Amino acid sequence: MNEFAFHPEDKARSLIDRQLAASGWVIQSREDMNLGAAVGVAVREFPTDSGPVDYALFVGRKLCGVIEAKAEGMTLSGFSEQASRYIADAPKHLVREEGQVRFEYVASGTESLFRDHADPDAVSRRIFSFHRPETLERWIKEPVTLRGRLRAMPPFLTDGLRACQVDAVSALEKSMAENHPRALVQMATGAGKTFTACTLSYRLLAHAGFKRILFLADRANLVRQTRDEYLAYRPPGTGRSFSEIYNVQKLGGAGLDKDAAIVIATIQRVYSVLTGKELSEDEEEASSFEASRAETERLVSYNPSVPIEAFDLVITDECHRSIYGTWRQVLEYFDAFTIGLTATPSLHTLGFFGRNLVAQYPYERSVVEGVNVGFDIFRIRTEIGERGSTVKAGYDLPVRDKRTRAERYETLDADFSYTPDQLDRSVLVPNQIRTVLETYRASLFTELFPGRTEVPKTLIFAKDDHHAEEITNLVREVFGKGNDFAKKITYKTDGGDPEAIIRAFRNDYHPRIAVTVDMIATGTDVKPLEVLIFLRDVKSELYFEQMKGRGARTIPADKLREVTPDAEAKTRFVLIDAVGVTESLKSVSQPLERNRAVSFDRLIDDIAAGRRDDDAFATLAGRLAALDRRIGDKDRAAIVKASGGIDLAGLASRLLSAIDPDALAARVAKDAPEPEQKKAREAAKDEAATILDDPALRRLLKEVKAAADIRIDTISTDAVVSSGWDEKKATDTVERFKRFLDERRDELAALQILYRLPYAQRRLTYEAVDDLKEALKRPPWLLEPVDIWRAYKRLASEKVRGNPAGTLADIVMLVRYAIGEAESLESLPSVIAGRFNLWLGREEKAGRTYSDEQRNWLMAIRDHLGVNIEIRSEDMMDAPEFSARGGIVRARALFGVRLPALLDELTDVLVA
């Protein structure tokens, strides 16, 4: 049947036919019916007492289910009852036993719902495609369905399990028994999430009849670690290891092992198996937390070798949020329960799991119960780390190619300034790293671990492999030790097996210090770790918590002394913050512009401004062509998009053609007068250069070029600004805020009002405060309200009450506190509460009383002002807190003509 047939339901049936065939069904008409043609036969327009059903499903010659087909785009849930009637009214002579016809599908070709009427409290669920007939045949033979078996799970032996693990397993089993398709468990890093997963997996396989479980880890080395934990797990009461009872598979390029009960993989590998696209093992090594956010959604099609029922359960362990976005369709391909394990659930993760957070075991509780150790923060600030530096023109600086690591020297033709955000990404400053390491060494046996003589096991987080390489060499230099003392553990570790180095770091005396980017950032267990050093900032709070978790593991004192002989016990770990990661979780800036001796950036800007000499065109064309050989697909695609379809090679060719005599000959005859030839040459150059008129494209080219090189500042020396347990960056933040207020008080409307300047408008508006917020964020101020609030709290905690509310109103309260209008700093909602009660008292004394409904409206107005600073008539129509009460119409009915004046009065009393 043609899928483009006129009737929408005909198109849907055409799509359904293809999906059924891919799933192993034979499709027949009523007239050509042959139930012996295959295990599964789908018969179109099969008669029932309620009329013909679109498809009747026969398995092993027995009628067992129906498919109700609907046009694409129609909502399907309402047709479940229609399909149920077809099941109830199936020809009685075909029904040999009660419940035989039980499988109900409602489908449109692009969406499918499925319900097994034999399930307890049977409910429809969305599925990617149809189940194979062999699967339905197996389900028919089972006396109780999987969801029925989940409601009859036996008690389990809790030997060797922590209370939090028992709680998690019990809650997950309860959630699945109640037919919740997704459930999330929050469990602190180090509390045994994988052990919990092993326990749950065994119980589901042994007692609920689950056939296969998929465990998804963030990257390949965690897949290997998880596989080892499953292999070593010994289910209580069995006397055997898990691998003696069930097969465990690490999913690879060969695909799914039909005998595997546990399959462990990355989401990338599952996608590769489903789509047939090749995936190298190296592509699984990097953490998703380090990947770009701008990935396109990964879409899959039905794969007969991996049917949707291949897994009964999918477990995701500390996977990046992209697994619930970019990779979401891969997860939703399987008709399986989905369970998430995480230490710090993000809003994105909670949303995917329908906020079904069934068990919580936070880090603080794990410390109290001795599962993890706490930590202290030791802050190191350096001049360059806080303010950046400037190298004067005329110096020779080494420039390193990030791809080949080859170095060349270039003379600066202008002063070269860089910010702290550029450190170790676009600019490498060995002296800054050396200063931090020397401070660590000097503080090690005095402030950090007094009385100790052995360098504790230390993990340093670097920004990338180049940064890690530089740090490793400097660690050896600063501590005066050999190669065994400090090791780089990344996927680009030269001359060594990263897994072997991790084992040595965990179990042996050497190495004492390891430098990594992400290989030990999440999941990897190194219990003797006592120090974490952050020489990089972190984008994600979830990722930061994972990284901190590397130091939180407990270890028996005798085991610790096997690798650190002078250690008494691990009672805490020390987090050394050299970048401010503990003060505010800043987004890591992309590398900024970096000039070369003969400046690529200047050349682009000069040509855009009108420079037209042949040397400039030829030089830029050559550099663009060279750059094209050094960038990745992502940058190449971005350039094509920004330029309107021209890649770097095309840009280079365009510039060269403008000065190519042969190309010029096509424009003007060779014997044409010189003025005419000159005019043609200039026109060709102008035409070629027009593409550089776009400032966004110029910026992109500079950024892409910059990303290929890294400058090494060997000129600037660095000095420690401060080191210690206190976090005194607060003073600088407050001073910058005060300078901002002084300099911008006459320019910004919100500041004019708050300073009560005579020419200011009368009242604060949302737009005015939003403008103020944006001005704070721009250079050179780079201030966030939450950071200013925290700074004041560190400097005068007795005057700061509570935490910021996270709204624009925070800025108003910060300004009033800074300029002396308020003696203490507290959120506007808490201030408004008291003012509102006083206003109500004055109203009562004036003889104005309010009904309960009016009071509820007044409190809603109060709360709106506490967040938004002002209230307008349109807010009463649009804002949910008002529209749910009847909106502006109801407000006018309650307060009459006084409503506008009342809104003005409340704004003045509560916010002014």
N, C-alpha and C positions, 0 to 999 in steps of 0.2 A: 504493500500500500504506500502511496506517495505521501511523505510526511508534510508536503505542502498542499495536501488536499484542501478543498474549500472549507469544509466544516471543521471548526476547532477541535471537536472531539475525535474526528478522524485523524487529525495530526497527532493528538495525544496517543491514540491507539497505535499509530505507526511507531512512535517513540517507545511505547510500552512493549510492543512486539520485539523491538531490537534489544531492549533491556532484558526481557525474558529469555530470548535466545542466547544472549551473552552469559546469562546465569544458568544455562544448561537445560532450559525448558524447550519443548517442541510445541509450536503453536499450530492449532488446527481449527477448521471451521466445524460446525455441528454436522454438516453433511459428510465431511471427510474424516470424521473422528476415528482414530485408531489408538486405543489406550495402551496397546502393547508396543507402540513405536518407541517409547523411552520410559525411563523411570518417572519423569515428570512431563505431563501433558497439560497444556492450557487450551481449553476449548472456548472459542468465541461464541457470544450470544447463546449461552446455554440456558434452557428453560427452567424456571422455578415457579412455585405457586404464586409468587409476587411479580412474575414477568421475567423476561430474559436478563440474566446477569452478563456483564460485559465479558468476563472470563471466569470459567470454572476451572479450578486447579485439581488435577488428579495426580496422585503419587502412588505408584504400585497398583494402578487400576482403581484406586479408591478415591472418591471425592473427598477432599480435605479442606478446601478453601475457595475464596472468591476474590476477584479484583473488580472494583468499581472504578471505571475510567471517567475522568472529568477533563474539561478543556484547560489548557495551560493558563495560569493566572488566577484560577478560581481557588478560593479558600476551601480546604478539603475536610476540615474537622466535622462540618455539619453533615457530611455524607456518610459518616461512619454508621449512623443508624440505618440508612438505606441498605448499606452492605450487610448489616446485621440481620435485616429482614430477609435478604436473599439466603443467608446461612440458615435462619430458622425455617424458611420455606423451601429448603432443598427437597428434591423429590424423595419421598419416604422410602421408595424401593431401593434407593442407592445408599441409604443410611443404615448401616448394619449395627452400629453401637452408639450409645449416647456420647455426644461430644466429638464425634468423628469429624464433622465439618467445623473447623475451629479457627482457621487462619484467614484473617480479614486484611485486605489491602485496599486502600483508596489512593489512586495515583493519577497524575497528569502528564507523566513523561519527564517533567522537570522537578517534581516533588512527589514524595510517597510517604504515606502513613501506614503503619502496621500494627495489628493487635492480635494477640493469641488469646482466644476466649477461654482457654484452659488455665490462664494465669489467675491467681487470686487478685480480686479488684482490677480486672483487666482494663488497661488503658492504652490508647493509641500512642505510638511513638514514631518520630520521624526517622526514616532510614534512607540511605544513599541509593540503594537499588533493591532488587528482589533477592530473596534467599534462594540458594540452590535447592532443587527437589530432594537431593540426598540429605540435606539438613532437615527439611520438614519430615522426611521419612524417619530420621533418627529421633526427632522430637516426638513423633507420634508413638514410637515404641517406648518412650520413657513414661513410667507410671505417674510421675509428678514433674511439673515444669521446673526450670531453673529458678524462677522467681518463687515458686512454691517451696522448693527445697531451701531457699534462703530464709524462709519463715520457720524452719525446723532445724536450725543449726544446733549441734550439741554444745554443752559447756566446754570450755577449753582449758587445758593445763596452763597455768601462769608461771610455771617454773622458769626462772631466768629472765622473766619479763619485768620491766619497770612498770610502775602504776600508770604512767602516761602512755605506755605502749598498749597496755591492756585496755585503757579507756579508748584509745584510737581505734583499735581493732573492733571492739564492741560497738562503737558508734558507727563505724563504716558498715559493719554487717547490718545494723539496724536500719541505716539509711537505704541500703540496697533492698532490704526486705520490704521497706515501705515504697519501693519502686521509684526512688529518686535517681534519675539517670547520672547525676554528677554530685560529687561530694568533695570537700576540701578539708585537709587536716593541717593545722599550724603546729609545728613541733620544732623547738629550738634546735639549731645546729648542734650536733654532738649528742642529741637525745636518742638517736638510734632510729632514724626514719627508715633506713633500708632494712633493718632487723624487723621493724614493724611490718614492712611490706612483705618480707619473707614469711612471717607468721600468718598474715592475712592470706597470702597466696596459697600456702599449704592447706589452710582450712577450707578455702573455696574449692580447691582442686579435690581435696579428699572427701569433703562432706556436702558440698553444694553441686558437685558434678560439673564444675567449670572445666572446659577442655583445654583452653590455652589463654595465657595472660601476657600482655605486652607491657614491658617496663621501659619508659623513655627517660633517658638521661641527657644532660646538657651537651656533653662532648665525649669523644671516644675513650679517653682515659677513665672517665667515670663509668662508661659502659663496661670496661674491663674490670674496674673495681667492684661494680655491682654484681657482675657475673661471678667473681670470686666469692663475694659474700653469700650469694645463693648456693654456690657449690659447697661452701663450708657450713651452711646453716643445718642444724640438727633439730628437726621438729620434736617437741617434747613428747615423750612417751613412745617414740618409735625405735630408739636405739640405732637409728641409721641417719646418714647424711641425706640432705635433700636430693642430691644428684643420684643417690642410689634408688630413689623412689621415682623421680621425674627427670626428664631430659631438660637441660638448660642450653639455650642457643644464644650466641652473640650473632645478631643478624649481620650478614655480609652480602657481597655481590651475588652469591649463588642463590639467594632468595630464602624462602621460608622452609624450614625443616618440618615435614608433616608430623613427625613424632615429638616435636618439642612442646613441652607444657609451659615453659617460661621462655619468652623471647625478649632479649635486651638490645636496645638500639638507640640511636639518635633519631630525631624526627627527620633529619636530612636523609638518613639511610632508608627509613620507611618510605619516604617520598620517592627515592631512587628505585626501590623495589616495585612500587605501585606503577610508576610511569615508565620504567625501563631506561631511564636516563642514567648514564654512568656517573659514579661518584667515587673519587679517590679517597683513600683513608685520610690523607692530609686535610681534606675538606671537612672532615669530622672532628679534627683536633681542636680547632679554635672554638672558644665559648661564644654562644649567641649573645652574651652580655657585651662582647667586644665588637659585635657586628654593627653595621650601619642600620639605622631605623628605617631607612627609605627603601625597604625591599618590597617588591611587588608580591601580591598574593599568589601562593602556590596552589594551582588547581590540579585536580586529578580526575581521571576517568575510571570507569569500572575495569578491574583487572580480574579475569576469570581464575587466574592462578592464586589470587589472594582475595577470596570472596569477602563480602562485608561481615560475614559471621566468623571470620578467621580467628577473632579474639572475643572472649566474653567480658574481658576487663582490660582497660588501659590505665596504667599508673604513670603519672608524670611527676618527676622528682626534681624540684628546684629548677624547672625549666624557665627560660626567659619568657617574658610576656608575649613575644612574637609568636610563640607556639599557639597562643590563643587568638592570634590575628593573622599574620602572614601564613602560618601553617595550619590554620583552623580547619580547612577542608580535609586535610590529611587525618586529623583527629576524628572529624565527624564522618569520615568514610566508613568506619566500623560500627556495626550494631552492637555496641558494648557499653557497659558501665564505664564511667571515667572518674578516676580518683586523682586528686592533686595533693602532693606533699610539699610543704614549704615552711621555711622559718619565718618569713615576713610576707604575708599576703598583701599584694597591691590591690588597688581598686579594680584594675583591669582583670586580675585573676579572680577576685571575688565575683565580679560581674559574669565571667565565663561560667563559674560554678553555681550561678544562681543564688549567691550568698548563702549557700548551704555549707557553712563552716561547722562541722560536726564535732570537732575536738580541738582544744587549744592547750598548748604547753609552751608559754613564752620563755624567753631567755632568762628573765629575772627569776622566774620560778625554778628554772633548771639550776641556777647558781645556788639558790637557797637550799635546794635538795641535793647538792653535791654532784649533780650530773655534769655541770660545766664549772669553770672558774670565772671570776670576774676579771676586770681589767682596769688599769690606770692609764691615763693619757699623759704623755710627756711631749710638750710642744717645743719645737725648734724653729726659730725664725731667723732668716738671714737677710742681709741687705738686698741681694739680687732676688732671692725668693719672694720678698715682699714688694719690691719696687721695680725689678728689672734692671737694665743697665744700658749705657750708651758707649759705643766704641767710636772714637773720633776718626774722621776721614784720614786716609793716608796709611793706615795700618794694613798689613797683609794678614788675612784670615784664611784658615783652611776651610774648604767647602767639600763636604763628603756626599758622594752619590749614594742615596739610600739603597739603590738596587745592587750596585757592585761593591759598595763601600770604598771605592777608589777616592783618594783625596787629591785636590789641586788647591793652589793658593791664588787668591784674588785680592787685589788692592781696592780698598774702599774709596770710591770717589765722592762719597758724602757720609756724614755721620750715620751710624747704624744703631738704632734704638730698638729695644725689644722689651716686652712686658713679661710679667711672671707667667701668664697663660701660654706664652710661646716657648717657655723653657722645656728643653728635652724633646720637643716635637719639631719646631722649625729652627731652634737654636739650642746648641749643646754647650753647656758651661761647666767644664770639668771642675773648676775651682769652687763652684757652688755645691756640687755633689760632694767634693772633698771636704768642704767646711762642715756639712751635715754629718758626714761619717766621722770626722775628727771630734765633733761634739759628742757623738754617740760613744766613741771610744773613751773620751775623757770622763764622761758621766757614768760609764758602765759599772765600775766597782765602787763608786762613791754614792751617787744618788739613786741609781737604778737597782743595783744588786750589791749593796754594801757587804763587804766581807768575802765576796766571791772572787775567784781568780780565773775561772774558765769562762770564755765567751759563751753565753747561752745560745741555744739553737735560735737562729734569727732568720726571718723571712722578709725580704725587701720586695715591694711591689713597684715595678717599673712601668713606663708608659708604652714602650714597644721593644722589639728585639734589639734595636740599635742602642736604646737607652740602657737596657739590661746588660748589654755587652760592656758599655762604658762603666756602669756601676760595678760590675764584677771585677774589672781590672783595677778600679780605684779602691775597692775593699781590700784586695790583696796588697796594694801599695800602702794604704793607711795603716793597716794592721801588721804590715811587714811579714806576711805569711805567703806560703806557696799556693799552688793551684788547688791542692786538696782542701784548703781552708775555706775557699769560697767557690761556688759553682753557679753557673747560669742554668736554670731549668725552664727552657721554653721548647717549642716544637722545632726550633732551628738550632738546637744545641749541637755544636760541631764535635764530631769525633766521640760521641757518647750516646748511650741509650737514655733518654729522659726518664723512663720508668725505673731503670736501674739506679739513676742518681736519686730519684725520690725515695727508693727503698733504702739507699745508704743514708740519706738525710734523716729518715725516720728511725733507722735501727743502729747506725754506726756512729763512731765519734766524729768522723769527717763526712761531709763538710759541716762546718759550724754555721756558715751563713749561705743561704740560697737566695738567688735573685730570679724573680719570675714576672711574667706579664699576667697570664691567666691560667697557666697549667695547674697551679696549686691554689687558685683563687676561690674555687668552689668545690665542695665535695671531698677533695683529697684529704686523707686523714694523716696528720703528722703530730701525734700527741705530745712529744717532747718540746714542741715550740713554746718559747717563753717571750719572744719579742717579735712584733710586727712593725716594720718601718714603711710608711707610705711616702714614696717619692713621686706619687701621682695622685691626682684627684679622681673622683669616681662620679659617673653620671647618675647612677641609679642607687637609690636607697637600699633596694633589695640586694643589689650586687655588693654594696658596701657591707651590709650585714653578713653576707656570705663570706666576704674576705675576712672580716673580724672573727668569724667563726673558726678560722684556721687556728687561732691561738687559744680558743676556749676549751679545747679537749682536756679532760682530766687524765692523769696517768699515775699509777702507783709509784710511791717514792723510790722503791728499789729499781723499777724499770727506768725511771728518769735518770737515776745515778749510773745506769749502764751506758748511757750516752753522754751525760754531763756529770762527771764524778763528784764535783763539789756542791751539787745542788742538794738541798735538804728535802724539799717537797715543792710541788707546783701548786701554789696557792692563788696565783693570779698571773695574767700576762700583761706585758707593757706594750701599749700602742704608741709608737713614736710618730708624731704627725709633723712632717716637714713642709706640708703644702696647704694646711687649713682644712683638710678633709673632715675633721671632726667639728668644725665650727659652722660650716654651711656646705651642703652637698651641691657644689657648683657644677654646672655643665662644663665639660671640657671644651674649650674653644678650639675651633678648627685653626690650623696654622694660618698666621697673617702674612702680609706681603714681606718678601725678603729680596732686597736688591742685590744684584751681582755687580762686579766691577764695571763691566759694560752692561748696563742695566736692561734686562728683558722688560721690566715694568716701564722704565722710562721710554724705551723704544716704542712700545705699544701706545703710550700716551702721546709721544711726539708725533707719531704718524696720525693718530686720531686728531691731533691739534693742527695738522697741515704740513708736517715734514714730508718732502717728496723726493729726496735724493735716492739714487739707485742703490747706494750702499746700505741705506736704512732698510729698504724693501728686501734686498737680497739677504741681509743679516737676519731680519725677523723671519723670513721664509725658511731659512736654514734652521733656525731654532725651533720653529713650530714643527718642522718635519722631524727633527731629532726628538722633540718632546712626544710626538706621536708614537715613537717606538718604546717609550718608557712608562706610559700610563696604562691603567687598567680599563676594562670595559665600562665600568660605572662612570669614570670621568669622561671617557670618550662619548658615551651616550648623553651626558649632561652638556657637553660642548655642542653636539649636533642639535640638541633641543634648543639651546640658547641662541645658536646662530641661524636657526631656521632651516636646518637640514644639511649643513656643511660641516664635515669633520675637519680635524687638524690638517690632514693631507690636502684637503680641498682648499682650506685657507692659505696654506703655503703655496699651492699651485696658483691660486688667484693672485697672490702678491708677485710671484715670479713671472706670471704671464704679463703683468703690467710693465715689466722691464725687459721682456723677451723680444728681441728684434723680429723674430719670425711671427710672433703673435701680433706685433705692431704692424707688420706688413699687411696683415688682413684688414687693418683699420684704414691705412692710408698708403698710397702708392710710394714706392721707394724713391721715385724721382720727383716726388712732390716737393714744393718749396719748403725750406727749413721752418719758417713760421707755422706752416700747416702741420708739419711733422711734430714740432714741439707742442702744438695745441693737442694733437692726437695722443702724444705721450702723457701729457698732463691729464687729459680726460681719462686715459686708461688707469692712471694711478689714482685719480679721484674716485673712479668707479670701484676699483679694488679696495680702496681704503674705507669706503662707506660702511662696510660691515663692522668696522671698529668704532663707529659712532655710538654704538650701544654700550653704555657704561657697565651694564650687567655682564655682557660678554667679556669686556676687558677685565673686569674683576675676576670672573671665572677663570680666564686664561692665566692670570697672575697666580691665582690660588692653586691651580693644577700644576703650573710650573714650579711653584714654591714647594709643593708637596713632594716633588722628586728630589729635592736637595735639602741638606741640613747643614746650617752654619755651625762652626765650632768656635766659640769665643774663648781664645786663649789669652786675651789681654786683661779682661776684668778680673780683679781679685774680689773675694767675697769675705764678709765678716758676719759673725753671729750677732743678730740683733737681740735675741733673748732665747733662753731655753729654760724649761722648768715645767712644773705641774700646772701653774696658773696660765690662763688664756687671756692675754692682755691686748689682743688685737682690738678689744672693745674701745680703748681710748682713741685709736686712730679713726674708727668708724664714727664715733660720736663727734669728734672734731671735724671730720669731713661733712657730717650732717649739719653741724652748726655753720660751717663756712658756706655750705650750699644755701642755707636759709638767709644768711646775710647778703649773699651775692644775688639771689634771685627774688628777694622779697618784693621788689618793685615791678617784676616782670610777670609773675604768675598770679592769676586771679585768686586762686585759693589762698596764697600767702598774703595777698593784699587784705583779704577779709580777715584771716586769722590774726594778722598784725594790727587789724582795725585801722588801716590807713584811710585817710579822709576821702580819697577818690575811689575807693573800692565799691563794688556792687554790694547789695545789702545782705545776701544770703549765699551760703555755700551750695554748689550744685555738684551733682555726680560728675559731670564733664570736667569741671574745674579741678576736682580732686584727682580724677583720672589723669589729667594733664600733669599735675604735680607728681604723681607716681611715675609716669613715663619720663619726666625730666630727671628724677632721682636715678633712674636706671641707666641713663645715657652717660658716656664718658664726659668729663673725667671722674664723675662722682661714683658711678657703678654701685649704687646703694639699693638694698632691698629692705622694705619695712621690717620684715621678721628679723633681719640681721641687726638693724638699729635697735630694735626692742631687746634682743638678747644682749647686745652690748651694754645698754643701760642697766640691764639686770645684773650683769657681771660687776659693773662699777658701783652700783648702789641698790643692791637687792632689797634693802628694807623699804625703798620707795617705789618699787615696781611690784604691782599686785597682779598676780595671774599671768596668763599668756595672751599673746595677740589673738584676735578673733579670725585673722586671715582675710579681712575685708578692707575696703578703702577707708573705712572709719579708723583703722589703726593709724593711718598717716595723720589724720586730724589730731588724734590724741598724742602722737609723738611730737608734732609741731607745738601743740599747747604746752606740753611738758618742757620742751627745749627752750621756749621763749619765756618760761616762768609763769604762764597763765594757769598752770596746774601744779600743785605741790607734789603729787604722786602720779605715776603712770599706770593706768589701768584701761581695760577695753571699754569702748563706748557703751556696749550693751549693759555692762555692770553699773556704769555711771548713770545711764538713762533710767535704770530700774528705780533708783532712789529719787531722782527728779520727778519721775512719773507719779510715784506715791505722794510726794509733796503737792504736786499739781492737783491730784484727785482730792486731797484734803482741802485745798483752797477752794476747789469747785463746790464741795459740800458746804463749806462755810458761807459761800455766796448763794446757797440755795439751789444749786444745780446738781441734781442727782441723776444717775444713769441706771438703766435697766441692765440685767445680766447680759443680754445680747449686745447692748451698746458698750458695756465694759469689755466684752470679748473683742469687739471691733476696735476699741481704743487700744487694747493690748496688742492687737495685730499691727496697728499703726505704729505703736511704740517699737515693736520688734523690727518692723520694716525700716524705720529711721535709724535704728541701731546698726544696721548693715549698710544702708544706702545713702544715709545722710539727709536726703530730701525725699519728699513724697509728692507725686503729681496726680492729677485726676486720671490720666491714662494708666497709672500704676494700679488703680482700683479696678480697671477692666482686664489688665493683662497678668498681674502678679497672682500666682496660684493661691496665696494666703487670703486674697480678697475675692477672686473670682469664685472660689469654692463657697463663699458666704453669700453670694448673690451679686457681687460686683458693685459698680457705682450706683446702679439702680437701687439696690437695697440700702447702701450707705446714705443716699439722699432721702430714702423713706424714713430711715432711723433718725437722721440729724437735721433734715430739712434744709432750710436756706442757710443755716449756721455752718454747714459742712466746710466750705472753703475757708472761712475765718478760723474754724477749729483746726484745720490742717496747718494753717499758718502759725497759729498759736502754739500748737504742739511742737512744730519744727523749731520755733524760737526758744521755747522753754527747755526742750530736751537736747537739742544739738548745739544751739548757739553758745 
